[in-house]
Amino acid sequence: MLPRQLFKAFFNLLFICLLLLNSSCTKSNFYEKKFLIYGTILEFKFFQTPKKIADEAMSNVIAQLNELNSIFHPWQDSLIEEFNNNPNATICDEQQIQMIKKAFHYEKLTHGYFNPAIGALIKEWGFHADEITKKTPDYSLIEKIVNSRPSLNQLNLKKGCFEKINHYLQIDLGGIIKGHALDLAKAEYQKLNIKNVLTNFGGNIYAHGNPKNRFWEVAIQDPFDQTKILAKLKLPPGSAIGTSGNYEKYFINEGIRYSHLINPKNGNAFSNHSSATVFISPQDEVGLKSDVFSKPFYFSDDLKKTQLDMNFDYFFVTDLNHNIYITKSMLEKIEWLFEEGKYFVQGI
C-alpha cells in the first residue's frame, strides 16, 4: 500500500467504528489492536477480555486469513491466480470447492450483482495490482468479457474437480473475504467464550455482545469527505453492517471517478451511487452478508425493484447528487450527523 493510502486508511478508521456508547476508548477495560491485512485495516476492540484470550482469538483469525490469502489472492502467487491464468487448470481441493459453492450461492441470491467470476473485468480496469494504473481499459475487451456472461455457474464439476468452460472467467473473492473474516472471528469468540468485542474489517463491522448491557455505537463515513461522519447507529449483539463505496480504491480520469467496484452487468467501474450501507440482523453468516448485500444496492438503477428482488429492508444509499435513499426500517435505526443542507433524505 502506498504511504498516502496507508495514512488514509488509518485516518478513515477513526470515523468508522471506535466507540462504545457513552464510554471512552482509553479506559482500561478495553483492549484494542489493529492490523494491516491485504491493504485494509482489521481492528479488534475487546471489552473486559483477558489479554491472553484476546490475543489467541486474533492470532487464530489472522492465521486463517493468511491461509485464505495463499489460496484465493487474485493476482499474487496463489492457487486461484494459477487457475485464473491457466485455461487447463482445475480446482480439486474440497475446502476451495466449498468456498466457491458458497460464493455461487450469494451470486444467485443477489441476481448476479455480487459476481466473483468477474476477475477479468477487475484486472482490465487495473485493480489487480498493488498500484492502480489509473487509465480506462480497452472497452472492446470489456464488452467481450461481459458478453461471455462470466458466472461461477460456468465451472464444471467433473470427477470431484472444478474446470472452467468460459476462458474469460476469472475468480476474485475480494467481495466476500472481509465478511467471511468477520464470521471466522465470530466463531473464534464463541469457541473461546469471549463475551464482548467489536470487529471492524475495512468498514464491515460485527458486534459481538453488548458491554454493560449497551449496544455498540458505530459511525458511518461521509462518502464525499472521509474526515466527517454521515450518520451513526447502534448495533445489537450479533448484528453487522457493511458499506460499499467509490471512495476507497479508485482513480479519476477526465473528471470521472472509477472505483474498484465493477458492475457485473455492464462491466463499468462507474456508479450513480457513491455508497450503499446495509444492516444485517443476527443470523448465520452475518458478516458475509454484510459484505455481499451492499453490492446490489450500490449498482442498482431501481432500488425498489432490487429491494423486492432481494427481499431485504435494512439499507440506504447515497448518490452523486447528495441524495440519500433509505428504507423506513433503516431510517428507524439511524441518526444523521451531516451538516444541514448537505444531503436530501428520501424514503424508498
Secondary structure, 3 states (H helix, E strand, C coil): CCHHHHHHHHHHHCCCCCEECCECCCCCCEEEEEEEECCEEEEEEEECCCHHHHHHHHHHHHHHHHHHHHHHCCCCCCHHHHHHHCCCCCECCHHHHHHHHHHHHHHHHCCCCCCCCEHHHHHHCCCCCCCCCCCCCCHHHHHHHHHCCCCHHHEEEECCEEEECCCCCECCCHHHHHHHHHHHHHHHHHHCCCCCEEEEECCEEEEECCHHHCCEEEEEEECCEEEEEEEEEEECCCCEEEEEECCCCEEEECCEEEECCCCCCCCCCCCCEEEEEEEECCCCCHHHHHHHCHHHHHHCCCHHHHHHHHCCCCEEEEECCCEEEECHHHHCCEEECCCCCCCEEEEC
